[in-house]
Amino acid sequence: MRLVKVASFPSRVEAGLAAGILESNGIMHTIRADDVGIFGPGHQGPFHKGVDLLVAETDLAEALSLLQDAGLLE
């Protein structure tokens, strides 16, 4: 299974909200963030490189549609 980025968010909290929408619609996902360093994985503020939400390539179109309908994507 090939993972692709469906969206990038400024914080893990916002990515988590989007992930919840995908999860409630049966779409598997993973969150990728550069949360090493002095703040560690508990950091809830903005990330310099953003927080990426990844889905299977086969689920990309549906994930984009769900996130757009929820107003989480421009």
GUNUGU-283536 format. One record per atom (N, C-alpha, C): atom name; residue number from 1; residue in three letters; x, y, z. Coordinates in steps of 0.2 Angstrom, whole numbers. Layout:
N
+----+-----+-----+-------+-------+-------+
| at |   i |  aa |    c1 |    c2 |    c3 |
+----+-----+-----+-------+-------+-------+
| CA | NUM | ala |     X |     Y |     Z |
...
+----+-----+-----+-------+-------+-------+
//
This chain:
74
+----+-----+-----+-------+-------+-------+
| at |   i |  aa |    c1 |    c2 |    c3 |
+----+-----+-----+-------+-------+-------+
|  N |   1 | met |     4 |    -6 |     0 |
| CA |   1 | met |     0 |     0 |     0 |
|  C |   1 | met |     4 |     6 |     0 |
|  N |   2 | arg |     3 |    11 |    -5 |
| CA |   2 | arg |     7 |    17 |    -5 |
|  C |   2 | arg |     3 |    22 |    -1 |
|  N |   3 | leu |     7 |    26 |     3 |
| CA |   3 | leu |     4 |    31 |     7 |
|  C |   3 | leu |     5 |    38 |     3 |
|  N |   4 | val |     0 |    42 |     3 |
| CA |   4 | val |     1 |    49 |     0 |
|  C |   4 | val |    -2 |    54 |     5 |
|  N |   5 | lys |     1 |    60 |     4 |
| CA |   5 | lys |    -1 |    66 |     8 |
|  C |   5 | lys |    -8 |    69 |     6 |
|  N |   6 | val |   -13 |    69 |    10 |
| CA |   6 | val |   -19 |    71 |     9 |
|  C |   6 | val |   -19 |    79 |    11 |
|  N |   7 | ala |   -16 |    81 |    16 |
| CA |   7 | ala |   -16 |    88 |    18 |
|  C |   7 | ala |   -10 |    89 |    23 |
|  N |   8 | ser |    -8 |    95 |    24 |
| CA |   8 | ser |    -3 |    97 |    29 |
|  C |   8 | ser |    -7 |   102 |    34 |
|  N |   9 | phe |    -6 |   102 |    40 |
| CA |   9 | phe |    -9 |   106 |    45 |
|  C |   9 | phe |    -3 |   109 |    49 |
|  N |  10 | pro |    -5 |   115 |    52 |
| CA |  10 | pro |     0 |   118 |    56 |
|  C |  10 | pro |     2 |   115 |    63 |
|  N |  11 | ser |    -3 |   111 |    65 |
| CA |  11 | ser |    -2 |   108 |    72 |
|  C |  11 | ser |    -5 |   101 |    72 |
|  N |  12 | arg |    -3 |    97 |    77 |
| CA |  12 | arg |    -5 |    90 |    78 |
|  C |  12 | arg |   -13 |    90 |    80 |
|  N |  13 | val |   -15 |    95 |    83 |
| CA |  13 | val |   -22 |    96 |    85 |
|  C |  13 | val |   -26 |    96 |    79 |
|  N |  14 | glu |   -25 |   100 |    74 |
| CA |  14 | glu |   -29 |   101 |    68 |
|  C |  14 | glu |   -28 |    95 |    64 |
|  N |  15 | ala |   -22 |    92 |    64 |
| CA |  15 | ala |   -22 |    86 |    60 |
|  C |  15 | ala |   -26 |    80 |    63 |
|  N |  16 | gly |   -26 |    80 |    70 |
| CA |  16 | gly |   -30 |    75 |    73 |
|  C |  16 | gly |   -38 |    76 |    72 |
|  N |  17 | leu |   -40 |    82 |    71 |
| CA |  17 | leu |   -47 |    83 |    70 |
|  C |  17 | leu |   -49 |    80 |    63 |
|  N |  18 | ala |   -44 |    82 |    58 |
| CA |  18 | ala |   -45 |    79 |    51 |
|  C |  18 | ala |   -45 |    71 |    51 |
|  N |  19 | ala |   -40 |    69 |    55 |
| CA |  19 | ala |   -39 |    61 |    55 |
|  C |  19 | ala |   -46 |    58 |    58 |
|  N |  20 | gly |   -49 |    62 |    63 |
| CA |  20 | gly |   -55 |    59 |    66 |
|  C |  20 | gly |   -61 |    58 |    61 |
|  N |  21 | ile |   -61 |    63 |    56 |
| CA |  21 | ile |   -66 |    63 |    51 |
|  C |  21 | ile |   -65 |    57 |    47 |
|  N |  22 | leu |   -59 |    56 |    45 |
| CA |  22 | leu |   -57 |    51 |    40 |
|  C |  22 | leu |   -58 |    44 |    44 |
|  N |  23 | glu |   -56 |    43 |    50 |
| CA |  23 | glu |   -57 |    37 |    54 |
|  C |  23 | glu |   -65 |    36 |    55 |
|  N |  24 | ser |   -69 |    41 |    56 |
| CA |  24 | ser |   -76 |    39 |    57 |
|  C |  24 | ser |   -79 |    37 |    50 |
|  N |  25 | asn |   -76 |    38 |    45 |
| CA |  25 | asn |   -78 |    36 |    38 |
|  C |  25 | asn |   -75 |    30 |    35 |
|  N |  26 | gly |   -71 |    27 |    40 |
| CA |  26 | gly |   -68 |    20 |    38 |
|  C |  26 | gly |   -61 |    21 |    34 |
|  N |  27 | ile |   -58 |    27 |    34 |
| CA |  27 | ile |   -52 |    28 |    30 |
|  C |  27 | ile |   -46 |    28 |    35 |
|  N |  28 | met |   -42 |    23 |    34 |
| CA |  28 | met |   -36 |    22 |    38 |
|  C |  28 | met |   -31 |    28 |    36 |
|  N |  29 | his |   -27 |    30 |    41 |
| CA |  29 | his |   -23 |    36 |    40 |
|  C |  29 | his |   -17 |    35 |    45 |
|  N |  30 | thr |   -12 |    40 |    44 |
| CA |  30 | thr |    -7 |    40 |    48 |
|  C |  30 | thr |    -5 |    48 |    48 |
|  N |  31 | ile |    -2 |    50 |    54 |
| CA |  31 | ile |     0 |    57 |    55 |
|  C |  31 | ile |     8 |    57 |    55 |
|  N |  32 | arg |    11 |    61 |    51 |
| CA |  32 | arg |    18 |    62 |    51 |
|  C |  32 | arg |    20 |    69 |    53 |
|  N |  33 | ala |    24 |    69 |    58 |
| CA |  33 | ala |    26 |    76 |    60 |
|  C |  33 | ala |    34 |    76 |    63 |
|  N |  34 | asp |    37 |    81 |    62 |
| CA |  34 | asp |    44 |    82 |    65 |
|  C |  34 | asp |    44 |    84 |    72 |
|  N |  35 | asp |    42 |    79 |    77 |
| CA |  35 | asp |    41 |    81 |    84 |
|  C |  35 | asp |    46 |    78 |    88 |
|  N |  36 | val |    52 |    78 |    85 |
| CA |  36 | val |    58 |    77 |    89 |
|  C |  36 | val |    61 |    84 |    92 |
|  N |  37 | gly |    65 |    84 |    96 |
| CA |  37 | gly |    68 |    90 |    99 |
|  C |  37 | gly |    66 |    92 |   106 |
|  N |  38 | ile |    67 |    98 |   107 |
| CA |  38 | ile |    66 |   100 |   114 |
|  C |  38 | ile |    58 |    99 |   117 |
|  N |  39 | phe |    54 |   100 |   112 |
| CA |  39 | phe |    47 |    99 |   114 |
|  C |  39 | phe |    44 |    92 |   114 |
|  N |  40 | gly |    46 |    88 |   110 |
| CA |  40 | gly |    44 |    81 |   110 |
|  C |  40 | gly |    37 |    80 |   107 |
|  N |  41 | pro |    35 |    73 |   108 |
| CA |  41 | pro |    29 |    72 |   104 |
|  C |  41 | pro |    22 |    75 |   108 |
|  N |  42 | gly |    23 |    77 |   114 |
| CA |  42 | gly |    17 |    80 |   117 |
|  C |  42 | gly |    16 |    88 |   115 |
|  N |  43 | his |    20 |    90 |   111 |
| CA |  43 | his |    20 |    97 |   109 |
|  C |  43 | his |    13 |    98 |   105 |
|  N |  44 | gln |     9 |   103 |   107 |
| CA |  44 | gln |     3 |   105 |   104 |
|  C |  44 | gln |     3 |   111 |    99 |
|  N |  45 | gly |     8 |   115 |    99 |
| CA |  45 | gly |     9 |   121 |    96 |
|  C |  45 | gly |    10 |   120 |    88 |
|  N |  46 | pro |    11 |   125 |    85 |
| CA |  46 | pro |    13 |   124 |    77 |
|  C |  46 | pro |    20 |   121 |    76 |
|  N |  47 | phe |    20 |   118 |    71 |
| CA |  47 | phe |    26 |   114 |    69 |
|  C |  47 | phe |    29 |   118 |    63 |
|  N |  48 | his |    36 |   119 |    63 |
| CA |  48 | his |    39 |   123 |    57 |
|  C |  48 | his |    38 |   120 |    51 |
|  N |  49 | lys |    38 |   113 |    50 |
| CA |  49 | lys |    37 |   110 |    44 |
|  C |  49 | lys |    30 |   107 |    43 |
|  N |  50 | gly |    25 |   109 |    47 |
| CA |  50 | gly |    18 |   106 |    47 |
|  C |  50 | gly |    18 |    99 |    49 |
|  N |  51 | val |    11 |    97 |    49 |
| CA |  51 | val |    10 |    90 |    51 |
|  C |  51 | val |     6 |    87 |    46 |
|  N |  52 | asp |     9 |    82 |    43 |
| CA |  52 | asp |     6 |    79 |    37 |
|  C |  52 | asp |     1 |    73 |    39 |
|  N |  53 | leu |    -5 |    73 |    35 |
| CA |  53 | leu |   -10 |    68 |    36 |
|  C |  53 | leu |    -9 |    63 |    30 |
|  N |  54 | leu |    -8 |    57 |    31 |
| CA |  54 | leu |    -7 |    52 |    25 |
|  C |  54 | leu |   -12 |    47 |    25 |
|  N |  55 | val |   -14 |    45 |    19 |
| CA |  55 | val |   -19 |    40 |    17 |
|  C |  55 | val |   -16 |    35 |    12 |
|  N |  56 | ala |   -20 |    30 |    11 |
| CA |  56 | ala |   -18 |    25 |     6 |
|  C |  56 | ala |   -20 |    29 |    -1 |
|  N |  57 | glu |   -16 |    28 |    -6 |
| CA |  57 | glu |   -17 |    31 |   -12 |
|  C |  57 | glu |   -24 |    30 |   -15 |
|  N |  58 | thr |   -26 |    24 |   -14 |
| CA |  58 | thr |   -33 |    22 |   -16 |
|  C |  58 | thr |   -39 |    26 |   -12 |
|  N |  59 | asp |   -37 |    29 |    -7 |
| CA |  59 | asp |   -42 |    32 |    -3 |
|  C |  59 | asp |   -42 |    40 |    -4 |
|  N |  60 | leu |   -37 |    42 |    -8 |
| CA |  60 | leu |   -35 |    49 |    -8 |
|  C |  60 | leu |   -42 |    54 |   -10 |
|  N |  61 | ala |   -45 |    52 |   -15 |
| CA |  61 | ala |   -51 |    56 |   -18 |
|  C |  61 | ala |   -56 |    56 |   -13 |
|  N |  62 | glu |   -58 |    51 |    -9 |
| CA |  62 | glu |   -63 |    51 |    -4 |
|  C |  62 | glu |   -61 |    55 |     2 |
|  N |  63 | ala |   -54 |    54 |     4 |
| CA |  63 | ala |   -52 |    58 |     9 |
|  C |  63 | ala |   -52 |    66 |     8 |
|  N |  64 | leu |   -50 |    68 |     2 |
| CA |  64 | leu |   -50 |    75 |     0 |
|  C |  64 | leu |   -57 |    77 |     0 |
|  N |  65 | ser |   -62 |    74 |    -2 |
| CA |  65 | ser |   -69 |    76 |    -2 |
|  C |  65 | ser |   -72 |    76 |     5 |
|  N |  66 | leu |   -70 |    72 |     9 |
| CA |  66 | leu |   -73 |    72 |    16 |
|  C |  66 | leu |   -70 |    78 |    19 |
|  N |  67 | leu |   -64 |    80 |    19 |
| CA |  67 | leu |   -60 |    85 |    22 |
|  C |  67 | leu |   -63 |    92 |    19 |
|  N |  68 | gln |   -64 |    92 |    13 |
| CA |  68 | gln |   -67 |    98 |    10 |
|  C |  68 | gln |   -74 |    99 |    12 |
|  N |  69 | asp |   -78 |    94 |    12 |
| CA |  69 | asp |   -85 |    95 |    15 |
|  C |  69 | asp |   -85 |    97 |    22 |
|  N |  70 | ala |   -80 |    95 |    26 |
| CA |  70 | ala |   -80 |    97 |    33 |
|  C |  70 | ala |   -77 |   104 |    34 |
|  N |  71 | gly |   -74 |   107 |    28 |
| CA |  71 | gly |   -71 |   114 |    29 |
|  C |  71 | gly |   -64 |   114 |    31 |
|  N |  72 | leu |   -61 |   109 |    31 |
| CA |  72 | leu |   -54 |   108 |    33 |
|  C |  72 | leu |   -49 |   110 |    28 |
|  N |  73 | leu |   -51 |   110 |    22 |
| CA |  73 | leu |   -47 |   111 |    16 |
|  C |  73 | leu |   -49 |   117 |    12 |
|  N |  74 | glu |   -45 |   121 |     9 |
| CA |  74 | glu |   -47 |   127 |     5 |
|  C |  74 | glu |   -49 |   125 |    -2 |
+----+-----+-----+-------+-------+-------+
//
